[in-house]
Amino acid sequence: RSCPTGVFLLDIKQNELKMKPAFFSKDSCYLPPLRYPALCTLRSNTKSDEYQYIIHGGKTPNNDLSDKIYFMSLVSKNSKKMMVRCIEKDLGGDVPEARYGHTINVVHSRGKSMSVIFGGRSYTPITQRTTEKWNSVVDCLPSVFLVDFEFGCCTSYILPELQDGLSFHVSIARDDTIYILGGHSLQNNTRCPNLYKLKVDLPLGSPAVTCTMLPGGISVSSAIVTQIGDTEFVLVGGYHSDNQKRLVCNTIVLEDGKIEIVERVSPEWTPDIKHCRIWFGCDMGKGSVLLGIPGANKQLISDAYYFYILRCKEAEEDKEEELTTQICSQTSSEDPGDSTPFEDSEEFCFGAEANSFDIDDDDTYNEDDEDDESETGYWITCSA
């Protein structure tokens, strides 16, 4: 009720997590709360601090799948309110079907930029559904979609190297290249240690997309990647299988069109994290990762979630990660009886730098400071 838009600002200072409602501008479209969408950031140029979020797909609150694509940007902020604008983009051509658990990345080539959508899951086509498996999901076809937002058109590519649809994989983009790592295939029920290199060339004519399969991949799904240097990343978390978390961390280095993945010293995981069955989280920028676990593992409050911050230092500073103490807990209103079976997930989506929403340290939220929600929130009106 305190946040009609469903979008929050999470502010962490001195190991205390605060949530503030974000408000949308009056010219914004409606953005439904989405689970497992694909999200990335698009900067106006490599040196600019101005950027937009690109959000595609995901599950809606009533478990429908979205095929919409949104651009969300920060309009203004102060100590009491953050204002964002959300615009829905219309696409033509080979539009990707509704899906979730996929990825979207931005590539840059010859002074131009495009987005690449790959992977995910969708519901079984209506013509193939049965009463017993009406809402069953299947792997999306292993097509690569190139999206030109300037002209609003999509083009799909079938590449022989990509044989299986993948969900909850890792994708890292640098310049004109995207590396796709791991992921889960429903068809084979496997997490294959595949590593693909997608290269996108954007000449004056038609774009060219090529794929190369590389050695040295990792069998993992739902892992989190955080960037700690210009060419250095850290791979954290994820699952080896439905019943086995991946507690090993890796360093990923992208240089000269090559990728190197090596195991690194893992943090001292707390007993809570070691023994929990499910964990989730997201990259917070600048080498920080937010991790969450269900409270049932602590045998205290079954419907609470406990959060931790993992800080990955740059190699020249320290090759070990630092796991901070528990910083907060948040009670969930979800009915445990309605909980869904285990599925790979990345519950949170962050794309901002850690300090991009800094506000006054002395600020406290006061509901009386907010404007009339009938103007700032999303409301549906009905007339005769």
C-alpha positions in Angstrom: 0.0 0.0 0.0 2.9 2.3 0.7 4.4 1.8 -2.8 1.7 1.6 -5.5 4.3 1.3 -8.3 5.9 -1.8 -6.9 9.4 -0.4 -7.5 11.7 0.4 -4.6 14.9 2.1 -3.9 17.2 0.0 -1.7 19.7 2.0 0.3 22.4 0.3 2.4 24.4 2.4 4.8 26.4 1.2 7.8 25.0 -2.3 7.3 21.4 -1.2 7.5 19.1 -1.7 4.6 16.3 0.7 3.9 13.5 0.5 1.3 11.8 3.5 -0.1 9.0 3.6 -2.7 9.9 5.0 -6.1 7.3 7.1 -7.9 6.7 7.2 -11.6 6.2 10.3 -13.7 2.7 11.1 -15.0 3.8 10.3 -18.6 4.9 6.8 -17.6 3.3 3.6 -18.7 2.2 0.8 -16.3 5.0 -1.5 -15.3 3.6 -4.7 -13.6 5.7 -6.4 -11.0 7.7 -8.9 -12.9 9.6 -12.1 -11.8 12.6 -13.4 -13.7 12.7 -10.6 -16.3 15.8 -9.9 -18.4 17.4 -6.6 -17.4 20.4 -4.6 -18.5 21.5 -1.0 -18.6 22.0 1.2 -21.7 24.3 4.2 -21.4 24.2 7.2 -23.8 28.0 6.7 -24.2 30.7 4.8 -22.4 31.8 7.8 -20.4 28.4 9.0 -19.4 26.7 8.5 -16.0 23.3 8.7 -17.6 21.7 5.4 -18.4 18.4 3.6 -18.8 17.2 0.2 -17.7 16.0 -2.1 -20.4 13.5 -4.7 -19.1 12.1 -7.5 -21.1 9.7 -10.4 -20.4 9.2 -12.0 -17.0 6.2 -13.4 -15.1 3.4 -11.1 -14.2 1.6 -11.4 -10.8 -1.1 -13.7 -12.2 1.6 -16.0 -13.7 1.2 -14.9 -17.3 4.3 -14.3 -19.3 5.1 -10.9 -20.6 6.5 -10.2 -24.1 6.7 -6.4 -23.4 9.9 -4.4 -23.4 10.3 -1.3 -21.2 12.8 1.5 -20.9 13.1 2.9 -17.3 15.1 6.0 -16.4 15.7 8.2 -13.4 13.9 11.6 -13.7 14.7 13.2 -10.4 15.6 12.4 -6.8 15.7 14.1 -3.5 15.8 13.0 0.2 12.1 12.2 0.2 11.3 10.8 -3.3 12.8 9.2 -6.3 11.0 9.8 -9.6 11.4 7.4 -12.5 9.9 7.3 -16.0 8.9 4.0 -17.7 8.2 3.9 -21.4 7.0 0.8 -23.3 8.7 0.2 -26.7 6.8 -1.2 -29.7 8.8 -3.7 -31.7 8.3 -5.2 -35.2 9.8 -8.0 -37.2 10.8 -11.2 -35.4 9.5 -10.2 -32.0 10.7 -12.6 -29.2 7.8 -14.6 -27.7 6.9 -14.0 -24.0 9.5 -15.7 -21.8 11.3 -15.5 -18.5 14.7 -16.7 -17.2 16.5 -15.2 -20.2 19.1 -12.5 -20.7 19.4 -9.2 -22.6 22.7 -7.4 -23.3 23.8 -4.3 -25.2 26.6 -4.6 -27.8 28.5 -1.8 -29.5 30.0 -2.1 -33.0 31.2 0.6 -35.5 29.6 3.4 -33.5 26.2 1.7 -33.2 24.5 -0.1 -30.4 21.9 -3.0 -30.4 20.5 -5.3 -27.8 20.7 -9.1 -27.9 18.1 -11.4 -26.3 18.7 -15.1 -25.8 17.3 -18.1 -23.9 14.5 -18.4 -21.4 11.4 -20.5 -20.9 7.8 -20.1 -22.1 4.6 -21.9 -21.6 3.8 -24.9 -23.8 1.9 -23.7 -27.0 -1.8 -23.9 -26.5 -2.1 -26.4 -29.4 0.1 -28.8 -27.5 -1.4 -28.4 -24.0 -3.3 -31.1 -22.1 -5.5 -30.7 -19.0 -2.9 -32.3 -16.7 -0.1 -30.1 -18.0 -1.8 -26.9 -18.9 0.7 -24.5 -17.4 3.9 -26.5 -18.0 6.9 -24.7 -19.4 9.4 -25.6 -22.1 12.7 -24.2 -23.3 12.5 -21.4 -25.8 14.1 -22.2 -29.2 17.9 -21.4 -29.1 17.4 -18.3 -31.3 19.4 -15.1 -30.9 17.4 -11.9 -31.3 19.0 -8.7 -32.4 16.9 -5.7 -31.3 17.4 -2.2 -32.9 15.7 0.3 -30.6 16.3 3.2 -33.0 14.0 1.7 -35.6 12.1 -0.6 -33.3 12.7 -3.8 -35.2 13.9 -7.3 -34.3 15.8 -9.9 -36.3 16.2 -13.5 -35.2 19.2 -15.7 -36.0 19.5 -19.5 -35.9 23.1 -20.5 -35.2 24.2 -24.1 -35.6 26.4 -23.9 -32.5 23.4 -23.3 -30.3 21.5 -26.5 -30.1 19.5 -26.3 -26.8 17.5 -23.6 -25.2 19.0 -22.4 -22.0 17.5 -20.6 -19.0 19.1 -18.8 -16.0 22.4 -18.7 -17.7 25.1 -16.1 -17.3 25.8 -13.5 -20.0 28.6 -10.9 -20.0 28.9 -8.3 -22.7 32.0 -6.4 -23.7 32.1 -4.2 -26.8 30.7 -6.3 -29.7 30.9 -9.6 -27.9 28.7 -11.6 -25.5 29.9 -14.6 -23.5 27.1 -17.1 -22.5 28.0 -19.4 -19.7 26.2 -22.3 -18.1 22.4 -22.4 -17.8 19.7 -25.1 -17.4 18.1 -27.1 -20.2 14.6 -28.4 -19.3 14.7 -30.8 -22.3 17.8 -32.6 -21.0 17.4 -31.6 -17.3 21.1 -30.7 -17.3 23.4 -27.8 -16.5 26.0 -28.3 -19.2 29.4 -26.6 -18.8 29.0 -24.8 -22.2 30.6 -21.5 -23.0 29.6 -19.6 -26.1 31.1 -16.5 -27.7 28.6 -14.4 -29.7 30.1 -11.7 -31.9 27.9 -9.0 -33.4 29.1 -6.9 -36.3 27.1 -3.8 -37.2 28.2 -2.5 -40.6 26.2 -0.1 -42.7 24.3 -3.0 -44.3 22.8 -6.1 -42.5 24.2 -7.1 -39.1 26.3 -10.3 -38.8 26.1 -12.6 -35.8 28.5 -15.4 -35.3 28.9 -18.0 -32.5 31.9 -19.9 -31.3 31.9 -22.7 -28.7 34.8 -22.3 -26.3 36.4 -24.7 -23.8 36.6 -24.0 -20.1 32.9 -23.5 -19.3 31.2 -24.1 -15.9 28.2 -26.2 -15.0 26.0 -23.7 -13.2 22.7 -21.9 -13.3 21.4 -18.7 -11.7 24.9 -17.5 -10.9 25.6 -13.8 -10.2 28.3 -11.8 -11.9 29.8 -8.6 -10.5 32.4 -6.4 -12.1 35.5 -5.5 -10.0 37.7 -4.0 -12.7 37.7 -2.9 -16.3 38.2 -6.4 -17.6 37.7 -8.5 -14.4 34.5 -10.0 -13.1 33.6 -12.4 -10.3 31.1 -15.2 -10.6 29.2 -16.0 -7.4 26.5 -18.4 -6.3 24.1 -20.4 -8.4 23.4 -24.1 -8.5 25.2 -27.3 -9.6 21.8 -29.1 -9.5 18.4 -28.7 -8.0 19.7 -29.9 -4.6 23.2 -28.5 -4.6 24.3 -24.9 -4.4 27.5 -23.8 -5.9 29.7 -22.3 -3.1 32.8 -21.9 -5.3 33.6 -18.5 -6.8 35.5 -17.7 -10.0 37.3 -14.8 -11.5 36.5 -14.1 -15.2 38.9 -11.9 -17.2 37.9 -10.5 -20.7 40.9 -9.2 -22.6 41.7 -9.0 -26.3 38.6 -10.9 -27.4 39.4 -13.8 -25.1 37.9 -15.1 -21.9 39.7 -16.7 -18.9 37.8 -18.4 -16.0 39.8 -19.4 -12.9 38.7 -20.5 -9.5 39.4 -18.0 -6.7 39.4 -18.2 -2.9 35.9 -18.4 -1.7 34.6 -16.4 1.3 33.9 -17.9 4.7 30.3 -18.7 4.1 28.1 -18.5 7.3 26.5 -21.7 8.5 23.1 -20.2 7.5 24.2 -19.9 3.9 26.0 -23.3 3.8 22.9 -25.2 5.0 20.1 -23.4 3.2 18.6 -25.1 0.1 17.7 -22.0 -1.8 19.5 -18.7 -2.1 19.2 -15.8 -4.4 20.6 -12.3 -5.0 21.9 -9.8 -7.5 24.8 -7.6 -8.5 24.8 -4.2 -6.8 27.7 -2.7 -8.8 31.3 -2.0 -7.8 32.0 -5.6 -6.7 29.1 -5.9 -4.3 26.5 -8.7 -4.3 23.3 -8.8 -2.2 22.4 -12.4 -1.2 19.2 -13.6 0.5 18.1 -16.8 2.1 14.7 -17.9 3.4 14.3 -17.5 7.2 13.0 -21.1 7.6 16.7 -22.2 7.6 17.3 -20.3 10.8 14.2 -21.8 12.5 13.0 -18.5 13.7 10.4 -16.8 11.5 9.5 -19.0 8.6 8.3 -16.3 6.3 11.3 -13.9 6.8 14.2 -13.5 4.4 17.7 -12.7 5.7 20.1 -10.7 3.6 23.9 -10.5 3.4 26.4 -8.4 1.4 29.3 -10.0 -0.3 32.1 -7.6 -1.3 34.6 -8.8 -3.9 37.8 -6.8 -3.9 39.9 -6.1 -6.9 42.8 -8.4 -7.4 45.5 -5.8 -6.7 43.8 -5.0 -3.4 42.9 -8.4 -2.1 42.1 -11.7 -3.7 39.6 -12.7 -1.0 36.0 -11.8 -0.8 34.6 -10.4 2.4 31.2 -11.7 3.7 29.6 -9.2 6.0 27.4 -10.1 8.9 23.6 -10.4 8.6 22.2 -6.9 8.0 18.5 -7.2 8.0 15.4 -9.3 7.7 12.3 -8.8 5.7 9.0 -10.5 6.3 7.2 -11.9 3.3 3.4 -11.8 3.0 3.4 -14.9 0.7 1.3 -17.8 1.9 3.7 -20.8 2.4 0.9 -23.0 1.1 1.0 -21.3 -2.2 4.8 -21.6 -2.7 5.9 -22.9 -6.0 8.3 -25.8 -6.5 12.1 -25.0 -6.7 13.1 -23.3 -9.8 16.3 -21.4 -10.7 15.8 -17.8 -10.1 17.4 -14.4 -9.6 14.8 -12.7 -7.5 16.3 -9.2 -7.5 17.2 -7.0 -10.4 19.8 -4.2 -9.9 21.6 -2.3 -12.6 22.7 0.9 -10.9 26.1 1.7 -9.5 26.3 1.3 -5.8 26.4 5.1 -5.2 24.1 6.2 -8.0 21.1 6.9 -5.7 23.0 8.4 -2.7 20.9 10.6 -0.5 21.3 12.5 2.7 22.5 10.3 5.6 20.1 11.9 8.0 17.1 11.3 5.9 14.2 9.4 7.4 11.1 8.3 5.6 7.8 9.9 6.7 4.6 8.9 5.0 3.2 12.4 5.6 5.9 13.8 3.3 4.5 12.0 0.3 2.2 13.5 -2.3 -1.3 12.4 -2.9 -1.0 8.8 -4.1 -3.9 9.3 -6.5 -1.5 11.4 -8.6 1.8 9.7 -8.1 0.7 6.0 -8.1 -0.9 3.8 -10.6 -4.7 3.7 -10.4 -7.3 2.4 -12.8 -10.5 4.4 -13.2 -13.7 3.1 -14.7 -16.5 5.2 -16.3 -19.9 4.2 -17.6 
